[in-house]
Amino acid sequence: SSGKYCTAIPLSSKDIVQEGVDLNHCVGSYVEKILEGEIYIFFLREVAKPQESLLTLEFKSGKIIQAKGAYNRPLIEDERKFLHRFCNEKQLVFAVGE
């Protein structure tokens, strides 16, 4: 399943707001913090559907601290495994609760 997911970086605040709309969660309210460089947001996508919102990841101080899907659903096993590998490769800490 290593080729199933990829990460994407939002190119504008519009991308972040759209992500919140697509997944029905509150990432759009983070734009201020993001612009101030307090936190970073990036996206997890399926390689087969890179335009389609799947998970929103919040990154701060070398750690992924939040990973939220539609309606703030928790991660599924495949996503969690991918993110653990991703963090190991990038020397990040995976600090997302269950």
VMD Tcl script that builds the backbone (N, CA, C; Angstrom):
set m [mol new atoms 294]
animate dup $m
set s [atomselect $m all]
$s set {name element resname resid chain x y z} {
  {N N SER 1 A 0.826 -1.215 0.000}
  {CA C SER 1 A 0.000 0.000 0.000}
  {C C SER 1 A 0.863 1.269 0.000}
  {N N SER 2 A 2.166 1.128 -0.202}
  {CA C SER 2 A 3.043 2.300 -0.109}
  {C C SER 2 A 2.744 3.321 -1.199}
  {N N GLY 3 A 2.218 2.862 -2.337}
  {CA C GLY 3 A 1.929 3.794 -3.415}
  {C C GLY 3 A 0.524 4.344 -3.405}
  {N N LYS 4 A -0.208 4.110 -2.327}
  {CA C LYS 4 A -1.619 4.503 -2.297}
  {C C LYS 4 A -1.823 5.982 -1.972}
  {N N TYR 5 A -0.951 6.537 -1.106}
  {CA C TYR 5 A -1.139 7.908 -0.626}
  {C C TYR 5 A 0.008 8.823 -1.021}
  {N N CYS 6 A -0.284 10.108 -1.027}
  {CA C CYS 6 A 0.750 11.121 -1.233}
  {C C CYS 6 A 0.377 12.341 -0.395}
  {N N THR 7 A 1.328 13.229 -0.203}
  {CA C THR 7 A 1.018 14.458 0.516}
  {C C THR 7 A 0.975 15.608 -0.481}
  {N N ALA 8 A 0.233 16.635 -0.127}
  {CA C ALA 8 A 0.119 17.821 -0.965}
  {C C ALA 8 A 0.172 19.042 -0.067}
  {N N ILE 9 A 0.722 20.110 -0.601}
  {CA C ILE 9 A 0.844 21.346 0.159}
  {C C ILE 9 A -0.148 22.355 -0.397}
  {N N PRO 10 A -0.926 22.988 0.465}
  {CA C PRO 10 A -1.849 24.013 -0.032}
  {C C PRO 10 A -1.062 25.181 -0.611}
  {N N LEU 11 A -1.531 25.698 -1.728}
  {CA C LEU 11 A -0.813 26.786 -2.393}
  {C C LEU 11 A -1.351 28.160 -2.004}
  {N N SER 12 A -2.518 28.176 -1.384}
  {CA C SER 12 A -3.099 29.459 -0.980}
  {C C SER 12 A -4.052 29.229 0.190}
  {N N SER 13 A -4.457 30.329 0.817}
  {CA C SER 13 A -5.427 30.198 1.906}
  {C C SER 13 A -6.754 29.657 1.362}
  {N N LYS 14 A -7.039 29.934 0.091}
  {CA C LYS 14 A -8.254 29.414 -0.548}
  {C C LYS 14 A -8.257 27.875 -0.519}
  {N N ASP 15 A -7.097 27.261 -0.763}
  {CA C ASP 15 A -6.993 25.797 -0.719}
  {C C ASP 15 A -7.353 25.272 0.669}
  {N N ILE 16 A -6.920 25.993 1.686}
  {CA C ILE 16 A -7.163 25.556 3.066}
  {C C ILE 16 A -8.638 25.697 3.422}
  {N N VAL 17 A -9.229 26.821 3.024}
  {CA C VAL 17 A -10.653 27.024 3.274}
  {C C VAL 17 A -11.469 25.960 2.541}
  {N N GLN 18 A -11.093 25.675 1.274}
  {CA C GLN 18 A -11.799 24.664 0.480}
  {C C GLN 18 A -11.694 23.290 1.128}
  {N N GLU 19 A -10.539 22.971 1.669}
  {CA C GLU 19 A -10.338 21.698 2.371}
  {C C GLU 19 A -11.333 21.570 3.526}
  {N N GLY 20 A -11.495 22.644 4.289}
  {CA C GLY 20 A -12.449 22.646 5.404}
  {C C GLY 20 A -13.878 22.446 4.934}
  {N N VAL 21 A -14.202 23.054 3.801}
  {CA C VAL 21 A -15.546 22.894 3.228}
  {C C VAL 21 A -15.736 21.447 2.767}
  {N N ASP 22 A -14.746 20.926 2.032}
  {CA C ASP 22 A -14.850 19.565 1.487}
  {C C ASP 22 A -14.979 18.513 2.587}
  {N N LEU 23 A -14.235 18.699 3.663}
  {CA C LEU 23 A -14.210 17.676 4.716}
  {C C LEU 23 A -15.098 18.048 5.905}
  {N N ASN 24 A -15.737 19.198 5.823}
  {CA C ASN 24 A -16.657 19.617 6.867}
  {C C ASN 24 A -15.987 19.685 8.241}
  {N N HIS 25 A -14.806 20.301 8.298}
  {CA C HIS 25 A -14.177 20.566 9.584}
  {C C HIS 25 A -13.640 21.998 9.601}
  {N N CYS 26 A -12.976 22.392 10.675}
  {CA C CYS 26 A -12.739 23.817 10.919}
  {C C CYS 26 A -11.359 24.320 10.485}
  {N N VAL 27 A -10.667 23.620 9.582}
  {CA C VAL 27 A -9.317 24.065 9.220}
  {C C VAL 27 A -9.314 25.490 8.649}
  {N N GLY 28 A -10.413 25.912 8.048}
  {CA C GLY 28 A -10.489 27.271 7.503}
  {C C GLY 28 A -10.249 28.343 8.555}
  {N N SER 29 A -10.591 28.036 9.805}
  {CA C SER 29 A -10.397 29.012 10.884}
  {C C SER 29 A -8.929 29.104 11.313}
  {N N TYR 30 A -8.054 28.273 10.741}
  {CA C TYR 30 A -6.633 28.270 11.099}
  {C C TYR 30 A -5.795 29.194 10.218}
  {N N VAL 31 A -6.427 29.799 9.217}
  {CA C VAL 31 A -5.667 30.561 8.216}
  {C C VAL 31 A -4.759 31.605 8.865}
  {N N GLU 32 A -5.276 32.303 9.860}
  {CA C GLU 32 A -4.486 33.327 10.562}
  {C C GLU 32 A -3.194 32.735 11.148}
  {N N LYS 33 A -3.339 31.648 11.885}
  {CA C LYS 33 A -2.178 30.976 12.509}
  {C C LYS 33 A -1.186 30.490 11.456}
  {N N ILE 34 A -1.731 30.042 10.332}
  {CA C ILE 34 A -0.880 29.534 9.256}
  {C C ILE 34 A -0.081 30.688 8.642}
  {N N LEU 35 A -0.768 31.792 8.376}
  {CA C LEU 35 A -0.105 32.956 7.787}
  {C C LEU 35 A 0.981 33.505 8.712}
  {N N GLU 36 A 0.762 33.376 10.014}
  {CA C GLU 36 A 1.750 33.847 10.990}
  {C C GLU 36 A 2.884 32.847 11.189}
  {N N GLY 37 A 2.800 31.690 10.509}
  {CA C GLY 37 A 3.859 30.688 10.600}
  {C C GLY 37 A 3.846 29.906 11.904}
  {N N GLU 38 A 2.735 30.007 12.620}
  {CA C GLU 38 A 2.604 29.314 13.906}
  {C C GLU 38 A 2.414 27.807 13.696}
  {N N ILE 39 A 1.619 27.482 12.698}
  {CA C ILE 39 A 1.384 26.084 12.333}
  {C C ILE 39 A 1.454 25.954 10.813}
  {N N TYR 40 A 1.602 24.729 10.369}
  {CA C TYR 40 A 1.594 24.425 8.937}
  {C C TYR 40 A 0.538 23.365 8.693}
  {N N ILE 41 A -0.107 23.482 7.562}
  {CA C ILE 41 A -1.135 22.515 7.178}
  {C C ILE 41 A -0.689 21.867 5.879}
  {N N PHE 42 A -0.833 20.550 5.822}
  {CA C PHE 42 A -0.708 19.898 4.524}
  {C C PHE 42 A -1.735 18.795 4.436}
  {N N PHE 43 A -1.868 18.224 3.258}
  {CA C PHE 43 A -2.972 17.319 2.976}
  {C C PHE 43 A -2.456 15.928 2.656}
  {N N LEU 44 A -3.225 14.935 3.034}
  {CA C LEU 44 A -2.978 13.568 2.581}
  {C C LEU 44 A -4.019 13.278 1.508}
  {N N ARG 45 A -3.569 12.727 0.392}
  {CA C ARG 45 A -4.445 12.405 -0.738}
  {C C ARG 45 A -4.213 10.972 -1.187}
  {N N GLU 46 A -5.196 10.425 -1.869}
  {CA C GLU 46 A -4.966 9.157 -2.550}
  {C C GLU 46 A -4.288 9.502 -3.869}
  {N N VAL 47 A -3.252 8.739 -4.213}
  {CA C VAL 47 A -2.524 8.981 -5.460}
  {C C VAL 47 A -3.489 8.957 -6.648}
  {N N ALA 48 A -4.462 8.063 -6.611}
  {CA C ALA 48 A -5.424 7.930 -7.709}
  {C C ALA 48 A -6.376 9.124 -7.809}
  {N N LYS 49 A -6.543 9.872 -6.686}
  {CA C LYS 49 A -7.486 11.009 -6.674}
  {C C LYS 49 A -6.854 12.211 -5.982}
  {N N PRO 50 A -5.789 12.770 -6.566}
  {CA C PRO 50 A -5.044 13.828 -5.874}
  {C C PRO 50 A -5.827 15.116 -5.635}
  {N N GLN 51 A -6.899 15.331 -6.383}
  {CA C GLN 51 A -7.692 16.563 -6.200}
  {C C GLN 51 A -8.721 16.415 -5.087}
  {N N GLU 52 A -8.912 15.200 -4.610}
  {CA C GLU 52 A -9.995 14.933 -3.675}
  {C C GLU 52 A -9.503 14.980 -2.230}
  {N N SER 53 A -10.136 15.806 -1.414}
  {CA C SER 53 A -9.748 15.916 -0.005}
  {C C SER 53 A -9.907 14.577 0.691}
  {N N LEU 54 A -8.901 14.219 1.493}
  {CA C LEU 54 A -8.961 12.964 2.249}
  {C C LEU 54 A -8.670 13.228 3.722}
  {N N LEU 55 A -7.468 13.727 4.012}
  {CA C LEU 55 A -7.079 14.055 5.389}
  {C C LEU 55 A -6.365 15.397 5.405}
  {N N THR 56 A -6.585 16.132 6.467}
  {CA C THR 56 A -5.868 17.383 6.695}
  {C C THR 56 A -4.903 17.147 7.843}
  {N N LEU 57 A -3.657 17.541 7.658}
  {CA C LEU 57 A -2.617 17.310 8.661}
  {C C LEU 57 A -2.132 18.642 9.208}
  {N N GLU 58 A -2.026 18.717 10.523}
  {CA C GLU 58 A -1.495 19.916 11.172}
  {C C GLU 58 A -0.108 19.597 11.712}
  {N N PHE 59 A 0.815 20.457 11.370}
  {CA C PHE 59 A 2.224 20.250 11.673}
  {C C PHE 59 A 2.723 21.439 12.485}
  {N N LYS 60 A 3.390 21.138 13.596}
  {CA C LYS 60 A 3.915 22.209 14.453}
  {C C LYS 60 A 5.133 21.680 15.193}
  {N N SER 61 A 6.205 22.473 15.215}
  {CA C SER 61 A 7.423 22.128 15.977}
  {C C SER 61 A 7.939 20.715 15.696}
  {N N GLY 62 A 7.993 20.327 14.417}
  {CA C GLY 62 A 8.543 19.026 14.066}
  {C C GLY 62 A 7.626 17.844 14.318}
  {N N LYS 63 A 6.369 18.134 14.603}
  {CA C LYS 63 A 5.414 17.051 14.900}
  {C C LYS 63 A 4.149 17.211 14.079}
  {N N ILE 64 A 3.593 16.073 13.665}
  {CA C ILE 64 A 2.229 16.089 13.133}
  {C C ILE 64 A 1.333 15.910 14.348}
  {N N ILE 65 A 0.562 16.955 14.651}
  {CA C ILE 65 A -0.233 16.928 15.885}
  {C C ILE 65 A -1.716 16.675 15.649}
  {N N GLN 66 A -2.171 16.850 14.412}
  {CA C GLN 66 A -3.563 16.524 14.115}
  {C C GLN 66 A -3.651 15.932 12.721}
  {N N ALA 67 A -4.551 14.978 12.569}
  {CA C ALA 67 A -4.863 14.405 11.263}
  {C C ALA 67 A -6.364 14.155 11.257}
  {N N LYS 68 A -7.064 14.890 10.417}
  {CA C LYS 68 A -8.526 14.818 10.442}
  {C C LYS 68 A -9.093 14.573 9.054}
  {N N GLY 69 A -10.012 13.622 9.000}
  {CA C GLY 69 A -10.743 13.368 7.771}
  {C C GLY 69 A -12.091 14.075 7.811}
  {N N ALA 70 A -12.979 13.654 6.952}
  {CA C ALA 70 A -14.306 14.268 6.868}
  {C C ALA 70 A -15.009 14.198 8.221}
  {N N TYR 71 A -15.631 15.297 8.616}
  {CA C TYR 71 A -16.341 15.388 9.894}
  {C C TYR 71 A -15.442 14.996 11.069}
  {N N ASN 72 A -14.150 15.287 10.933}
  {CA C ASN 72 A -13.161 14.966 11.971}
  {C C ASN 72 A -13.053 13.469 12.281}
  {N N ARG 73 A -13.363 12.645 11.300}
  {CA C ARG 73 A -13.271 11.201 11.538}
  {C C ARG 73 A -11.821 10.837 11.879}
  {N N PRO 74 A -11.651 9.772 12.652}
  {CA C PRO 74 A -10.281 9.333 12.971}
  {C C PRO 74 A -9.616 8.655 11.773}
  {N N LEU 75 A -8.332 8.437 11.895}
  {CA C LEU 75 A -7.568 7.789 10.827}
  {C C LEU 75 A -7.976 6.331 10.687}
  {N N ILE 76 A -7.917 5.844 9.461}
  {CA C ILE 76 A -8.049 4.400 9.272}
  {C C ILE 76 A -6.636 3.810 9.314}
  {N N GLU 77 A -6.546 2.523 9.474}
  {CA C GLU 77 A -5.265 1.838 9.683}
  {C C GLU 77 A -4.242 2.142 8.580}
  {N N ASP 78 A -4.686 2.076 7.317}
  {CA C ASP 78 A -3.804 2.354 6.177}
  {C C ASP 78 A -3.194 3.745 6.237}
  {N N GLU 79 A -4.034 4.715 6.575}
  {CA C GLU 79 A -3.575 6.107 6.659}
  {C C GLU 79 A -2.552 6.251 7.783}
  {N N ARG 80 A -2.866 5.633 8.909}
  {CA C ARG 80 A -1.970 5.699 10.071}
  {C C ARG 80 A -0.600 5.091 9.733}
  {N N LYS 81 A -0.618 3.944 9.069}
  {CA C LYS 81 A 0.640 3.284 8.675}
  {C C LYS 81 A 1.450 4.173 7.736}
  {N N PHE 82 A 0.772 4.754 6.757}
  {CA C PHE 82 A 1.463 5.647 5.813}
  {C C PHE 82 A 2.104 6.811 6.566}
  {N N LEU 83 A 1.354 7.421 7.473}
  {CA C LEU 83 A 1.858 8.589 8.195}
  {C C LEU 83 A 3.018 8.238 9.120}
  {N N HIS 84 A 2.967 7.051 9.724}
  {CA C HIS 84 A 4.100 6.603 10.542}
  {C C HIS 84 A 5.357 6.483 9.681}
  {N N ARG 85 A 5.210 5.865 8.509}
  {CA C ARG 85 A 6.351 5.736 7.583}
  {C C ARG 85 A 6.849 7.105 7.129}
  {N N PHE 86 A 5.909 7.950 6.752}
  {CA C PHE 86 A 6.233 9.301 6.290}
  {C C PHE 86 A 7.038 10.050 7.362}
  {N N CYS 87 A 6.567 9.971 8.590}
  {CA C CYS 87 A 7.253 10.666 9.692}
  {C C CYS 87 A 8.652 10.101 9.911}
  {N N ASN 88 A 8.778 8.781 9.848}
  {CA C ASN 88 A 10.100 8.169 10.004}
  {C C ASN 88 A 11.060 8.643 8.927}
  {N N GLU 89 A 10.593 8.669 7.682}
  {CA C GLU 89 A 11.440 9.104 6.568}
  {C C GLU 89 A 11.846 10.560 6.693}
  {N N LYS 90 A 10.941 11.404 7.175}
  {CA C LYS 90 A 11.195 12.855 7.235}
  {C C LYS 90 A 11.715 13.280 8.603}
  {N N GLN 91 A 11.957 12.322 9.486}
  {CA C GLN 91 A 12.384 12.600 10.867}
  {C C GLN 91 A 11.442 13.562 11.577}
  {N N LEU 92 A 10.183 13.269 11.480}
  {CA C LEU 92 A 9.149 14.017 12.193}
  {C C LEU 92 A 8.597 13.115 13.286}
  {N N VAL 93 A 7.906 13.718 14.215}
  {CA C VAL 93 A 7.251 12.954 15.271}
  {C C VAL 93 A 5.776 12.845 14.927}
  {N N PHE 94 A 5.264 11.625 14.987}
  {CA C PHE 94 A 3.832 11.414 14.770}
  {C C PHE 94 A 3.153 11.505 16.133}
  {N N ALA 95 A 2.489 12.615 16.390}
  {CA C ALA 95 A 1.915 12.864 17.723}
  {C C ALA 95 A 0.406 13.003 17.662}
  {N N VAL 96 A -0.215 12.212 16.807}
  {CA C VAL 96 A -1.666 12.245 16.680}
  {C C VAL 96 A -2.250 11.215 17.626}
  {N N GLY 97 A -3.197 11.645 18.461}
  {CA C GLY 97 A -3.853 10.711 19.378}
  {C C GLY 97 A -4.722 9.726 18.617}
  {N N GLU 98 A -5.235 8.773 19.313}
  {CA C GLU 98 A -6.097 7.756 18.664}
  {C C GLU 98 A -7.429 8.353 18.271}
}
mol reanalyze $m
mol bondsrecalc $m
mol representation Tube
mol addrep $m
